[in-house]
Amino acid sequence: MTRPPLPPFSKTTAAQKVRAAEDGWNSRDPQLVTQAYTDDSQWRNRSEFLSGHAEIEAFLTRKWQREQEYRLIKELWAWTENRIAVRFTYEWRDEADHWFRAYGNENWEFAADGRMRRRVASINDMPINASSRLFYWPLGRRPDDHPGLTELNL
């Protein structure tokens, strides 16, 4: 099984990989998203360290149970042959109807088959008022004509 585009990445294929990751995460489907990672993928997400599909899927299940109405935008920051750096922002609300905007950076390393074998994420949450939200598209994939992070000055 391969997950194109495959390394080595060009600017175009790195941007395609970033959009594919954004689309997957916006599905909020832990099983679907987990397939994009190697069986032994290593993660650091904030202060959590994860290894392998079972831990990743359990983490994502907990995440999207807590982070309701999750909407994410990722943007390519830099790339090399098999590594990509992204910046991202997402908005979500908790069970008490408090809204947050999360800002972060991720460093990704890919196996030859195009699946991610390492993900290092640094993320900060900022409480926001519902009236300050910027991401209003219907849950799921961000529309192609919706502004990205640069256009939103994020």
C-alpha positions as CSV (number, residue, x, y, z in Angstrom):
1,M,0.0,0.0,0.0
2,T,1.3,3.5,-0.9
3,R,0.0,6.9,0.0
4,P,1.0,9.3,-2.8
5,P,2.5,11.7,-3.3
6,L,5.7,9.8,-2.5
7,P,9.0,11.2,-1.4
8,P,11.2,12.8,-2.6
9,F,8.9,15.8,-2.5
10,S,8.8,18.9,-4.7
11,K,7.1,22.1,-3.6
12,T,4.0,20.9,-5.5
13,T,3.9,17.4,-4.1
14,A,4.7,18.6,-0.6
15,A,1.7,21.0,-0.8
16,Q,-0.5,18.2,-2.1
17,K,0.6,16.1,0.9
18,V,-0.3,18.9,3.3
19,R,-3.8,19.3,1.8
20,A,-4.4,15.6,1.9
21,A,-3.5,15.6,5.6
22,E,-5.8,18.5,6.3
23,D,-8.6,16.8,4.4
24,G,-8.1,13.6,6.4
25,W,-8.0,15.4,9.8
26,N,-11.1,17.4,8.9
27,S,-13.0,14.1,8.4
28,R,-12.5,13.5,12.1
29,D,-12.4,9.8,11.3
30,P,-9.7,8.1,13.5
31,Q,-9.6,4.9,11.4
32,L,-9.2,6.8,8.1
33,V,-6.6,9.2,9.5
34,T,-4.5,6.4,11.1
35,Q,-4.1,4.7,7.8
36,A,-1.8,7.6,6.7
37,Y,0.8,6.6,9.2
38,T,3.2,3.7,9.3
39,D,2.4,0.8,11.6
40,D,5.2,1.8,13.9
41,S,4.8,5.6,13.5
42,Q,6.1,7.7,16.4
43,W,4.3,10.9,17.5
44,R,4.9,13.7,20.0
45,N,1.6,15.6,20.3
46,R,2.0,18.4,22.9
47,S,3.1,16.4,25.9
48,E,1.9,13.0,24.7
49,F,4.2,10.4,23.1
50,L,2.5,7.8,20.9
51,S,3.7,4.8,19.0
52,G,1.8,2.7,16.4
53,H,-1.7,2.5,15.0
54,A,-3.5,1.5,18.2
55,E,-2.2,4.4,20.2
56,I,-2.7,6.9,17.4
57,E,-6.3,5.8,16.8
58,A,-7.2,5.9,20.5
59,F,-5.7,9.4,20.8
60,L,-7.6,10.7,17.8
61,T,-10.8,9.1,19.1
62,R,-10.4,11.0,22.4
63,K,-9.4,14.2,20.7
64,W,-12.4,14.4,18.5
65,Q,-14.8,13.5,21.3
66,R,-13.4,16.4,23.2
67,E,-12.8,18.9,20.4
68,Q,-16.3,19.3,18.9
69,E,-16.9,21.2,15.6
70,Y,-13.3,20.8,14.8
71,R,-12.2,22.7,11.6
72,L,-8.5,22.7,10.6
73,I,-6.3,24.6,8.1
74,K,-2.7,23.5,7.4
75,E,-0.1,25.3,5.3
76,L,3.2,24.2,3.9
77,W,6.1,25.8,5.7
78,A,9.2,23.9,4.3
79,W,10.1,20.6,2.8
80,T,13.1,18.4,1.9
81,E,13.3,15.0,0.2
82,N,11.2,13.0,2.8
83,R,10.3,15.7,5.4
84,I,7.7,18.4,5.5
85,A,7.1,21.2,8.0
86,V,3.7,22.7,8.4
87,R,2.0,25.4,10.4
88,F,-1.7,25.0,11.2
89,T,-4.7,26.5,13.0
90,Y,-7.9,24.9,14.0
91,E,-11.0,25.9,15.9
92,W,-13.1,23.8,18.2
93,R,-15.5,24.0,21.1
94,D,-15.7,22.0,24.3
95,E,-18.8,20.4,26.0
96,A,-19.4,23.7,27.9
97,D,-19.7,25.5,24.5
98,H,-16.4,27.4,25.0
99,W,-14.5,28.1,21.8
100,F,-10.8,27.8,21.2
101,R,-8.3,28.4,18.4
102,A,-5.3,26.2,18.4
103,Y,-2.0,27.3,16.7
104,G,0.7,24.9,15.9
105,N,3.6,23.6,14.0
106,E,4.3,20.0,12.9
107,N,7.4,18.3,11.6
108,W,6.7,15.2,9.5
109,E,9.0,12.4,8.2
110,F,7.8,10.0,5.6
111,A,8.6,6.4,4.7
112,A,9.2,5.5,1.0
113,D,5.6,4.3,0.7
114,G,4.3,7.9,1.5
115,R,3.0,7.1,4.9
116,M,4.2,9.3,7.8
117,R,6.6,7.6,10.2
118,R,7.2,10.5,12.5
119,R,5.1,13.4,13.6
120,V,6.2,16.1,16.1
121,A,3.5,18.6,16.9
122,S,3.7,21.7,19.1
123,I,0.3,23.3,19.8
124,N,-1.1,26.2,21.8
125,D,-4.8,26.7,22.5
126,M,-6.2,30.2,22.9
127,P,-9.8,30.7,24.2
128,I,-11.9,32.8,21.8
129,N,-15.4,34.2,21.7
130,A,-17.8,32.4,19.3
131,S,-18.0,35.8,17.5
132,S,-14.3,35.6,16.8
133,R,-14.5,32.4,14.9
134,L,-13.1,32.4,11.3
135,F,-13.8,28.8,10.2
136,Y,-17.4,28.4,9.3
137,W,-17.5,25.9,6.4
138,P,-19.8,22.8,6.9
139,L,-18.0,20.1,8.9
140,G,-15.6,18.1,6.7
141,R,-13.3,19.2,3.9
142,R,-12.5,22.9,3.7
143,P,-13.9,24.3,0.5
144,D,-11.2,25.1,-2.2
145,D,-12.3,28.8,-2.2
146,H,-12.0,29.2,1.6
147,P,-9.0,31.4,2.5
148,G,-5.9,29.8,3.9
149,L,-3.9,30.8,6.9
150,T,-1.9,33.5,5.0
151,E,-5.0,35.1,3.6
152,L,-6.6,35.1,7.1
153,N,-3.5,36.7,8.6
154,L,-3.1,33.8,11.0
